[in-house]
């Protein structure tokens, strides 16, 4: 469903303004601290009244300053997962979820069975746990499921992985990925670029209270202001992949990027060699820094580098003392070199180039395993 945001929020000495319409299943809001990200979520949820403008979702008007429309938070069918824990501490997990289901019934129901949703989203083993026995990651997961059971059609998430270790971050990403696959629409704020790119279809980039760019990652990179913000945040490649088994020659796992096609120079879809994961993981999200992609005019022989992908430069961006390139190797790959290296290799749009990637430079932020996993 389409979310329309055209409103302004006035603070003393600072204003937040956004005029964006998004249809993506999952949209991320990214930007420096104090740029207005959480204010936008609060306005959408009805917790903060804009000074002027309009908010619509799925054909319904939630806020319209001109016509004096301002639906109460409980009338907006929006779920909000805050940074801090907001579960009822006197109830166990099942009690928290039942409360949400009862509230949803008064608004026509959520369309979800508590037990089925808990099983689908991997928290069935937590139902009898008390609030005090839950880890931070478990509390966050329960809060997400509770929002869905409350009848939310749009889920707002404010820093859903903040304060969690890498394993729990992966758990939250897996949970939200499953929600997305089940048709739940989300808008999330995060300072973690890895998480943002792993989950979202579209990015709204905020700076100084203004939305300076919008679109998918590769579209956003076309804006100079966006490149500066993303560069300061540590630009990355986030690559959802499927496990294609073990390579007998290298002993490493073969990962095929999802939605990859043949490269400009090969009819065979590309693979990445990376370390094997424990369990029988069928899907995983790989992360690779642009500076860990070396470039060569020719393939290398007699080398320990396991990944050599032949592609074509499709974009070149100068960022101060660094040059970023988007290379089509069957999927978009972001690389970073010095301006001197770019000149020496005569890099420009349309240039054939080999991308060299050490398997040890690839890390994982989430995995979907066929083996049931339980948090400790």
C-alpha positions as CSV (number, residue, x, y, z in Angstrom):
1,X,0.0,0.0,0.0
2,X,1.1,3.5,-0.7
3,X,2.3,5.7,2.2
4,X,2.1,9.5,1.5
5,X,4.1,11.8,3.7
6,X,3.9,15.6,3.1
7,X,4.3,17.4,6.4
8,X,6.4,19.8,8.5
9,X,7.3,19.7,12.2
10,X,8.6,22.8,13.7
11,X,10.9,22.8,16.7
12,X,12.7,25.8,18.2
13,X,15.5,26.5,15.9
14,X,15.0,23.3,13.9
15,X,12.4,22.1,11.4
16,X,11.7,18.6,10.0
17,X,10.2,18.5,6.5
18,X,9.4,15.5,4.2
19,X,7.5,15.2,1.0
20,X,7.7,11.6,-0.1
21,X,5.4,8.9,-1.4
22,X,6.6,5.3,-1.0
23,X,5.2,2.0,-2.2
24,X,8.1,-0.3,-1.3
25,X,7.3,-3.2,1.1
26,X,10.2,-2.1,3.4
27,X,11.5,1.5,3.5
28,X,14.5,2.6,5.5
29,X,15.1,6.1,6.9
30,X,18.8,6.8,7.3
31,X,20.9,9.8,8.3
32,X,23.0,11.4,11.0
33,X,21.8,11.7,14.6
34,X,19.4,14.6,15.1
35,X,18.3,14.7,11.4
36,X,14.6,14.1,12.2
37,X,14.3,10.3,11.6
38,X,12.4,9.4,14.8
39,X,10.2,12.6,14.5
40,X,8.9,11.2,11.3
41,X,8.0,7.9,12.9
42,X,6.3,9.6,15.8
43,X,4.3,11.7,13.4
44,X,3.2,8.7,11.4
45,X,2.1,6.9,14.6
46,X,0.1,9.8,15.8
47,X,2.4,10.5,18.8
48,X,3.5,13.9,17.4
49,X,1.3,16.4,15.6
50,X,2.9,18.0,12.5
51,X,2.6,21.8,12.2
52,X,1.1,21.4,8.8
53,X,0.7,18.8,6.0
54,X,-0.9,15.4,5.3
55,X,-0.3,11.8,6.0
56,X,-2.1,9.0,4.1
57,X,-1.7,5.2,4.0
58,X,-3.6,2.7,1.9
59,X,-6.1,5.3,0.7
60,X,-6.9,6.5,4.3
61,X,-6.1,10.0,5.6
62,X,-4.4,9.8,9.0
63,X,-3.6,13.5,9.2
64,X,-4.7,16.6,7.3
65,X,-4.0,19.9,8.9
66,X,-6.1,21.9,6.4
67,X,-9.2,19.7,7.0
68,X,-8.5,19.2,10.7
69,X,-8.1,15.4,10.4
70,X,-5.9,13.8,13.1
71,X,-6.6,10.2,13.8
72,X,-5.7,8.9,17.3
73,X,-2.8,6.4,17.4
74,X,-5.1,3.4,18.2
75,X,-7.2,4.2,15.0
76,X,-4.2,4.2,12.6
77,X,-3.5,0.4,12.3
78,X,0.1,1.2,12.8
79,X,2.5,-0.9,15.0
80,X,5.4,0.8,16.6
81,X,8.4,-1.0,18.0
82,X,10.5,1.4,20.1
83,X,14.1,1.2,21.0
84,X,13.3,0.6,24.7
85,X,11.4,-2.4,25.9
86,X,7.6,-1.7,26.2
87,X,6.3,-5.2,27.0
88,X,4.2,-5.7,30.1
89,X,6.6,-7.0,32.7
90,X,3.9,-8.7,34.8
91,X,2.9,-10.9,31.9
92,X,4.8,-13.7,30.2
93,X,5.3,-13.7,26.5
94,X,2.0,-15.5,25.7
95,X,0.2,-13.0,27.9
96,X,1.7,-10.1,26.1
97,X,0.7,-11.6,22.8
98,X,-2.9,-12.4,23.9
99,X,-3.3,-8.8,25.0
100,X,-2.5,-7.6,21.5
101,X,-4.9,-10.2,20.0
102,X,-7.7,-9.0,22.2
103,X,-7.1,-5.4,21.2
104,X,-7.1,-6.4,17.5
105,X,-10.5,-8.1,17.9
106,X,-12.1,-4.8,18.8
107,X,-10.8,-3.4,15.5
108,X,-11.8,-6.3,13.3
109,X,-9.0,-8.7,14.1
110,X,-5.4,-9.0,12.9
111,X,-6.0,-12.0,10.6
112,X,-3.3,-13.9,12.5
113,X,-3.3,-16.9,14.8
114,X,-1.1,-16.3,17.9
115,X,0.3,-19.8,17.9
116,X,0.8,-20.0,14.1
117,X,2.5,-16.6,14.0
118,X,4.7,-17.4,16.9
119,X,5.7,-20.6,15.1
120,X,6.3,-18.9,11.8
121,X,8.4,-16.2,13.3
122,X,10.4,-18.4,15.5
123,X,9.3,-17.4,19.0
124,X,7.1,-20.4,19.9
125,X,9.7,-21.6,22.3
126,X,9.5,-18.3,24.2
127,X,5.7,-18.3,24.9
128,X,6.0,-19.5,28.5
129,X,9.0,-17.3,29.4
130,X,8.5,-14.4,31.8
131,X,9.6,-10.9,30.9
132,X,12.6,-11.0,33.2
133,X,13.9,-14.2,31.5
134,X,14.1,-12.7,28.0
135,X,17.3,-11.4,26.4
136,X,17.4,-8.0,24.7
137,X,17.0,-9.6,21.3
138,X,14.1,-11.8,22.5
139,X,12.3,-8.8,23.9
140,X,12.6,-7.1,20.6
141,X,11.3,-10.1,18.7
142,X,8.3,-10.5,20.9
143,X,7.6,-6.7,20.5
144,X,7.6,-7.1,16.7
145,X,5.2,-10.1,16.9
146,X,2.9,-8.3,19.3
147,X,2.6,-5.4,16.9
148,X,1.5,-7.7,14.1
149,X,-1.0,-9.4,16.4
150,X,-2.4,-6.0,17.3
151,X,-3.7,-5.6,13.7
152,X,-0.9,-3.3,12.4
153,X,-0.9,-2.9,8.6
154,X,2.3,-0.8,8.8
155,X,5.1,-1.6,11.2
156,X,7.4,1.2,12.4
157,X,10.7,0.2,13.8
158,X,13.1,2.6,15.6
159,X,16.6,1.2,15.7
160,X,15.4,-2.5,15.9
161,X,19.0,-3.8,16.3
162,X,20.4,-1.1,18.6
163,X,22.3,-2.6,21.5
164,X,22.3,-6.2,20.3
165,X,25.3,-8.4,19.6
166,X,26.0,-9.7,16.1
167,X,24.1,-13.0,16.7
168,X,21.0,-11.2,17.9
169,X,21.2,-8.7,15.0
170,X,21.1,-11.6,12.6
171,X,18.0,-13.0,14.5
172,X,16.2,-9.7,14.1
173,X,17.1,-9.5,10.4
174,X,15.8,-13.0,9.9
175,X,12.6,-12.2,11.7
176,X,11.9,-9.0,9.7
177,X,12.8,-10.8,6.5
178,X,10.1,-13.4,7.3
179,X,7.6,-10.7,8.0
180,X,8.4,-9.1,4.7
181,X,7.9,-12.4,2.9
182,X,4.5,-12.6,4.7
183,X,3.4,-9.3,3.3
184,X,4.0,-7.0,6.3
185,X,4.9,-3.5,5.2
186,X,7.6,-1.7,7.3
187,X,9.3,1.6,7.8
188,X,12.5,1.4,9.8
189,X,15.0,3.8,11.2
190,X,18.5,2.5,11.8
191,X,22.0,3.9,12.1
192,X,23.4,0.6,10.9
193,X,23.9,0.6,7.1
194,X,24.4,-3.2,7.0
195,X,20.9,-3.7,8.5
196,X,19.4,-1.0,6.4
197,X,20.6,-2.5,3.1
198,X,19.8,-6.1,4.2
199,X,16.1,-5.2,4.8
200,X,15.0,-2.3,2.7
201,X,13.8,-1.8,-0.9
202,X,13.9,1.9,-0.7
203,X,15.9,4.5,1.3
204,X,15.0,8.0,2.5
205,X,18.1,9.8,3.4
206,X,17.7,12.6,6.0
207,X,20.1,15.5,6.9
208,X,19.4,18.6,8.9
209,X,15.6,17.8,9.1
210,X,15.3,17.5,5.3
211,X,15.0,14.4,3.0
212,X,17.9,14.9,0.6
213,X,17.5,11.7,-1.4
214,X,15.2,8.8,-2.0
215,X,15.2,5.6,-3.9
216,X,17.0,2.3,-3.9
217,X,20.7,2.2,-2.8
218,X,22.1,2.5,-6.3
219,X,19.7,5.4,-7.1
220,X,20.6,7.2,-3.9
221,X,24.3,7.0,-4.7
222,X,23.7,9.3,-7.7
223,X,23.1,12.2,-5.2
224,X,26.4,14.0,-4.1
225,X,24.9,14.8,-0.7
226,X,23.9,11.2,-0.3
227,X,27.3,9.9,-1.2
228,X,28.9,12.1,1.4
229,X,26.5,10.9,4.2
230,X,26.9,7.2,3.2
231,X,30.7,7.5,2.9
232,X,30.9,8.9,6.4
233,X,28.7,6.0,7.6
234,X,30.9,3.4,5.9
235,X,29.5,2.4,2.5
236,X,29.1,-1.4,2.0
237,X,27.9,-4.1,-0.3
238,X,25.1,-6.1,1.2
239,X,24.4,-9.2,-0.9
240,X,21.6,-11.6,-0.2
241,X,22.7,-15.1,-1.4
242,X,21.7,-18.7,-1.8
243,X,23.9,-21.6,-0.7
244,X,24.9,-23.6,-3.8
245,X,27.1,-26.2,-1.9
246,X,30.7,-26.6,-1.3
247,X,33.5,-26.1,-3.8
248,X,35.6,-29.2,-4.0
249,X,38.6,-27.3,-5.2
250,X,38.7,-24.6,-2.5
251,X,36.8,-26.3,0.3
252,X,34.8,-23.0,0.6
253,X,31.0,-22.5,0.3
254,X,29.6,-21.3,-3.0
255,X,27.1,-18.4,-2.6
256,X,25.0,-17.2,-5.5
257,X,23.7,-13.7,-5.2
258,X,19.9,-13.6,-5.5
259,X,18.5,-11.9,-8.6
260,X,21.9,-12.1,-10.2
261,X,22.1,-12.6,-14.0
262,X,24.9,-13.4,-16.4
263,X,27.7,-10.7,-16.3
264,X,28.5,-8.7,-19.5
265,X,31.3,-11.3,-20.1
266,X,29.9,-14.5,-18.9
267,X,26.6,-16.5,-19.5
268,X,27.1,-18.2,-16.1
269,X,25.7,-16.4,-13.1
270,X,28.4,-15.4,-10.6
271,X,29.3,-17.1,-7.4
272,X,31.2,-16.0,-4.3
273,X,33.5,-18.3,-2.4
274,X,33.2,-17.7,1.3
275,X,33.7,-19.5,4.6
276,X,31.2,-22.3,5.3
277,X,28.5,-21.6,7.9
278,X,27.5,-23.9,10.7
279,X,24.3,-25.8,10.1
280,X,22.5,-26.3,6.8
281,X,22.1,-22.6,5.8
282,X,20.2,-22.2,2.6
283,X,20.2,-18.4,2.5
284,X,22.5,-15.8,3.9
285,X,23.3,-12.1,3.7
286,X,26.9,-11.3,2.9
287,X,28.6,-8.0,3.6
288,X,31.7,-6.7,1.7
289,X,33.4,-3.4,2.1
290,X,34.1,-1.5,-1.2
291,X,37.8,-1.1,-0.2
292,X,38.1,-4.9,0.0
293,X,37.4,-5.2,-3.8
294,X,40.7,-4.9,-5.7
295,X,40.6,-4.2,-9.4
296,X,42.7,-5.5,-12.2
297,X,42.7,-5.2,-16.0
298,X,43.4,-8.9,-16.3
299,X,42.6,-12.1,-14.3
300,X,45.4,-13.2,-12.0
301,X,47.0,-16.6,-12.0
302,X,48.9,-18.3,-9.2
303,X,47.1,-16.4,-6.5
304,X,45.3,-17.2,-3.3
305,X,42.4,-14.9,-4.1
306,X,39.4,-17.1,-4.6
307,X,37.0,-14.6,-6.1
308,X,37.7,-13.1,-9.5
309,X,34.6,-11.6,-11.2
310,X,34.7,-10.1,-14.7
311,X,32.5,-7.1,-15.0
312,X,32.0,-3.7,-16.5
313,X,32.1,-0.3,-14.8
314,X,28.7,1.4,-15.0
315,X,29.2,4.4,-12.7
316,X,32.2,6.4,-11.4
317,X,31.9,8.7,-8.4
318,X,34.7,11.0,-7.1
319,X,34.5,11.4,-3.4
320,X,37.4,13.6,-2.3
321,X,40.5,11.4,-2.0
322,X,38.6,8.2,-3.0
323,X,36.8,7.1,-6.1
324,X,33.8,4.8,-5.9
325,X,32.7,2.6,-8.8
326,X,29.6,0.6,-9.4
327,X,30.6,-2.5,-11.4
328,X,28.2,-4.9,-13.1
329,X,29.5,-8.5,-12.4
330,X,26.1,-10.1,-12.8
331,X,24.9,-8.0,-9.8
332,X,25.9,-4.5,-8.8
333,X,29.2,-4.3,-6.9
334,X,30.6,-1.2,-5.2
335,X,34.4,-0.8,-5.2
336,X,36.6,1.9,-3.8
337,X,40.1,2.9,-5.1
338,X,42.3,6.0,-4.9
339,X,42.0,8.6,-7.7
340,X,45.6,7.7,-8.7
341,X,44.6,4.0,-9.2
342,X,41.5,5.1,-11.1
343,X,43.8,7.1,-13.5
344,X,46.4,4.4,-13.8
345,X,43.7,1.9,-14.8
346,X,41.9,4.4,-17.0
347,X,38.6,3.6,-15.2
348,X,35.5,5.1,-16.8
349,X,32.0,4.0,-17.5
350,X,31.9,1.0,-19.9
351,X,35.5,-0.1,-18.9
352,X,35.9,-3.9,-18.6
353,X,37.5,-4.8,-15.3
354,X,38.2,-7.8,-13.0
355,X,37.1,-7.6,-9.4
356,X,39.3,-9.5,-6.9
357,X,37.9,-10.4,-3.5
358,X,39.5,-12.5,-0.8
359,X,37.1,-14.9,0.8
360,X,38.2,-13.8,4.2
361,X,37.0,-10.2,3.5
362,X,33.4,-11.5,3.2
363,X,31.3,-11.5,6.5
364,X,27.8,-12.5,7.3
365,X,25.1,-10.6,9.1
366,X,22.3,-13.1,8.9
367,X,21.5,-16.6,7.8
368,X,18.4,-18.6,7.3
369,X,19.1,-22.2,8.5
370,X,16.9,-25.2,8.2
371,X,18.1,-26.2,11.6
372,X,15.9,-24.9,14.5
373,X,17.9,-22.5,16.6
374,X,17.1,-21.3,20.2
375,X,18.5,-18.2,21.8
376,X,20.4,-18.7,25.1
